[in-house]
Amino acid sequence: MKLALGTAQFGMRYGLSNTLGKVPQQEAQKMLDFALDNSIDLLDTAISYGSSEECLGHIGVVDFKVITKLPPVPENCANIYDWVEEQIAASRARIGVDTFYGLLLHKASDLMGAKASELYTALDAHRKSGEVHKIGISIYSPQELDLINEKFSIDIVQAPFNLIDRRLHASGWLHRLKSRGIEVHARSIFLQGLLLMPLSDIPTKFNRWPDLWMRWNQWRLENAVAPIKACISFVNQFEEIDRMIVGATSVRELQEITNSFSNNFVGPFPNLESFDEMLLNPSNWNSL
């Protein structure tokens, strides 16, 4: 199954369109049961996702592959190897797993600093020991890949990709990653829920892109396609993408996502492509 379940909502309120807040543990249990029943076998979490790892540990995830992410390396870190070891050990204890399918850096720029080689050596040691099957990075822009380039051997790149943010493809990096045998995991395929909102519900701070929202709304009306199906189908057409990480706050939402994945829309899709970092990177939204 190409879908993977993102679990940020299990530990905190996450997503622009999330009006329900953190997912209760009982609902999270139902979601994981539904995921298994529908061949969704990969879970994506992070140490910085609030209590997400603890929630997964309480439920039990032995039947899943699990990816977690290390937080940024502290500036005053004296021994990176020990720090990585402590982070992994604590994460394994919280989730209740012996090994991780993937261990990613939440801040890819950690592989660009003065201690990059030391950090990579620590990650590689855990990969060689079998505690971690694959190592990789989570990026916000393909420009980060330009800086890291071929310095380090990584297995997974997690990147934003959606109807508006097509930079991974436009830059040529989507093809280059695949040609190197690196797994590509697309996240933010709904742009934190912004692409799923009715036109009337889009926050006013996004009014600086009126033409984009009008084109999106008009296309949806003319094609009678649910936005969730359009978003999933757009990403699904790229064979280079190995996984689509999707978040949900209920079994009902997850069911709608899996139904949309199973009933693919062929296209053509609207041209909503943008290169405006103020729109593409949610960390900039507070400045709008």
C-alpha positions in Angstrom: 0.0 0.0 0.0 1.3 3.4 -1.0 -0.4 5.2 1.8 1.3 5.7 5.2 -0.3 7.0 8.3 1.1 10.2 9.8 0.6 10.3 13.5 1.3 13.9 14.5 -2.4 14.3 15.4 -2.0 11.5 17.9 0.3 13.7 20.0 -0.8 17.3 19.4 -3.2 19.5 17.5 -1.7 19.5 14.0 -3.0 20.9 10.6 -4.7 24.1 9.6 -8.0 22.4 9.0 -7.9 20.4 12.2 -10.8 21.6 14.4 -10.9 18.5 16.7 -7.4 18.8 18.3 -5.4 15.9 19.4 -6.8 12.5 18.6 -8.1 10.6 21.7 -6.3 7.4 22.3 -9.4 5.3 21.9 -10.0 6.8 18.4 -6.3 6.3 17.6 -6.6 2.6 18.4 -9.6 2.4 16.0 -7.6 4.2 13.3 -4.7 1.8 13.7 -7.0 -1.2 13.5 -8.6 0.2 10.4 -5.1 0.9 8.9 -4.1 -2.7 9.4 -7.3 -4.0 7.9 -6.7 -1.8 4.8 -3.0 -2.8 4.3 -1.6 0.5 5.6 1.5 -0.9 7.3 3.7 2.2 7.7 3.4 4.8 10.5 5.2 8.1 10.5 5.9 9.9 13.8 8.6 12.1 15.4 10.0 12.8 18.8 8.8 16.4 18.5 5.1 15.3 17.8 4.0 15.9 21.4 2.9 12.6 22.9 2.5 10.8 19.6 5.2 8.2 20.4 3.7 7.5 23.8 0.3 7.1 22.3 1.6 4.5 19.8 3.4 2.7 22.6 0.2 2.4 24.7 -1.7 1.0 21.7 1.0 -1.3 20.4 2.5 -1.2 16.9 4.3 -4.5 16.5 2.4 -5.1 13.2 3.6 -1.9 11.7 6.8 -0.5 10.2 7.6 2.7 12.1 9.5 5.8 11.1 10.5 8.4 13.6 12.5 11.6 13.4 15.2 13.1 15.5 14.8 16.7 16.7 17.4 19.3 15.7 20.8 18.6 17.3 21.3 20.9 20.3 23.8 23.7 19.7 25.7 22.8 22.9 25.8 19.0 22.1 29.2 17.8 23.3 28.9 14.2 22.0 26.6 13.7 19.0 27.0 9.9 19.1 25.8 9.7 22.7 23.0 12.1 21.9 21.8 10.0 19.0 22.0 6.9 21.1 20.0 8.4 23.9 17.3 9.7 21.5 16.9 6.4 19.8 16.8 4.4 23.0 14.2 6.7 24.5 12.1 6.6 21.4 12.2 2.8 21.2 11.1 2.6 24.8 8.2 5.0 24.3 6.9 3.2 21.2 7.8 -0.3 22.4 9.7 -1.5 19.3 13.1 -3.1 18.9 13.9 -1.6 15.6 12.8 1.3 13.4 12.0 1.0 9.7 13.3 4.5 9.3 15.1 7.1 11.3 15.0 10.6 9.8 16.5 14.0 10.7 13.7 16.4 11.2 16.1 19.2 10.4 18.1 18.3 7.2 20.4 21.2 7.7 22.0 19.3 10.6 23.8 17.4 7.7 25.3 20.7 6.5 27.0 22.0 9.6 30.4 21.5 11.2 29.4 18.3 12.9 27.6 16.8 9.9 30.1 14.0 9.4 29.9 13.0 13.1 26.1 13.0 13.0 26.1 10.9 9.8 28.6 8.4 11.3 26.3 8.0 14.3 23.2 7.4 12.2 25.1 5.0 9.9 26.3 3.0 13.0 22.7 2.4 14.0 21.8 1.4 10.5 24.7 -1.1 10.4 23.7 -2.5 13.8 20.2 -3.2 12.6 18.5 -1.0 15.1 17.4 1.2 12.2 16.8 -0.3 8.8 16.9 3.0 6.8 18.2 6.5 7.5 17.1 9.7 5.8 16.1 13.3 6.0 12.9 15.4 6.1 13.2 18.4 3.9 11.1 21.6 3.3 12.7 22.5 0.0 14.6 20.7 -2.7 17.4 23.3 -2.2 18.3 21.4 0.9 19.1 18.4 -1.4 21.4 20.6 -3.5 23.4 21.4 -0.4 23.6 17.8 0.9 24.0 16.3 -2.6 26.0 13.1 -2.7 28.0 13.7 0.5 26.1 11.0 2.5 24.4 7.7 1.7 20.7 8.0 2.7 17.8 5.7 2.1 14.7 8.0 2.5 13.8 11.5 1.7 10.5 12.9 3.0 9.3 16.0 1.2 6.2 18.2 0.7 4.4 17.5 -2.5 1.0 18.5 -3.6 -1.0 20.3 -6.3 0.5 23.6 -5.3 4.0 22.5 -4.2 5.5 20.6 -7.1 9.1 21.7 -6.5 10.5 18.2 -6.0 9.4 17.4 -9.6 10.1 20.7 -11.2 13.7 20.7 -9.8 14.4 17.3 -11.2 15.1 15.9 -7.8 12.2 13.5 -7.8 13.7 11.6 -10.8 17.2 11.9 -9.4 16.3 10.5 -6.0 14.5 7.5 -7.6 17.4 6.9 -10.0 19.7 6.6 -6.9 17.3 4.1 -5.3 16.3 6.5 -2.5 12.7 6.1 -1.2 10.6 9.2 -1.7 7.9 9.8 0.9 5.5 12.7 0.0 3.9 14.6 2.9 1.6 17.6 3.1 -0.3 16.3 0.1 -3.3 18.4 1.4 -1.1 21.3 2.3 -2.1 20.9 6.0 -5.7 20.7 5.0 -5.7 24.1 3.1 -6.5 22.3 -0.2 -9.5 20.6 1.4 -11.2 23.7 2.7 -14.3 25.3 1.0 -13.4 28.6 -0.5 -15.4 30.4 2.1 -13.4 28.8 5.0 -9.9 29.6 3.8 -8.4 32.0 6.3 -8.2 35.6 5.2 -4.4 35.7 5.5 -4.2 33.5 2.4 -6.1 36.2 0.4 -2.9 37.3 -1.2 -3.3 34.4 -3.6 -6.9 35.0 -4.8 -6.4 33.7 -8.4 -5.1 30.4 -7.1 -8.1 29.7 -4.9 -10.5 30.8 -7.6 -8.9 28.4 -10.1 -9.0 25.6 -7.6 -12.6 26.2 -6.6 -13.7 26.6 -10.3 -12.0 23.3 -11.3 -13.6 21.4 -8.4 -17.1 22.7 -9.5 -16.5 21.9 -13.1 -15.2 18.4 -12.6 -17.3 17.4 -9.6 -14.3 15.8 -7.9 -14.0 15.8 -4.2 -10.8 17.8 -3.2 -9.5 14.9 -1.2 -9.7 12.6 -4.2 -8.0 15.2 -6.4 -5.1 15.7 -4.0 -4.5 12.0 -3.6 -4.9 11.2 -7.3 -2.5 14.0 -8.3 0.3 12.7 -6.1 -0.4 9.1 -6.9 0.3 9.6 -10.6 4.0 10.1 -9.9 5.5 6.6 -10.0 8.7 7.9 -8.4 6.8 8.5 -5.1 6.9 5.4 -2.9 4.7 6.6 -0.1 2.1 9.2 0.6 2.0 10.2 4.3 -1.5 11.2 5.2 -2.9 12.4 8.5 -6.4 12.1 9.9 -8.3 12.8 13.1 -10.8 10.0 13.0 -11.6 6.7 11.5 -14.1 8.4 9.2 -11.5 10.7 7.8 -9.1 7.8 7.3 -11.8 5.8 5.6 -12.5 8.7 3.2 -8.8 8.9 2.4 -8.5 5.2 1.6 -11.7 5.3 -0.5 -10.3 8.2 -2.5 -7.0 6.3 -3.0 -8.9 3.2 -4.3 -11.0 5.3 -6.7 -8.3 7.2 -8.5 -9.1 10.3 -10.6 -7.2 10.3 -13.9 -7.1 14.0 -14.5 -6.3 16.4 -16.1 -5.5 18.5 -13.0 -5.6 22.2 -12.6 -2.4 24.3 -12.8 -2.0 25.5 -9.3 1.8 25.4 -9.1 3.5 28.0 -7.0 7.1 28.7 -5.9 6.1 31.2 -3.3 7.8 30.1 0.0 5.4 32.1 2.0 2.6 29.8 0.8 4.5 26.5 0.5 6.2 26.4 3.9 3.7 26.4 6.8 6.4 27.7 9.1 6.0 31.0 7.3 2.2 31.2 7.8 2.4 33.0 11.1 4.1 35.9 9.3 1.2 36.3 6.8 
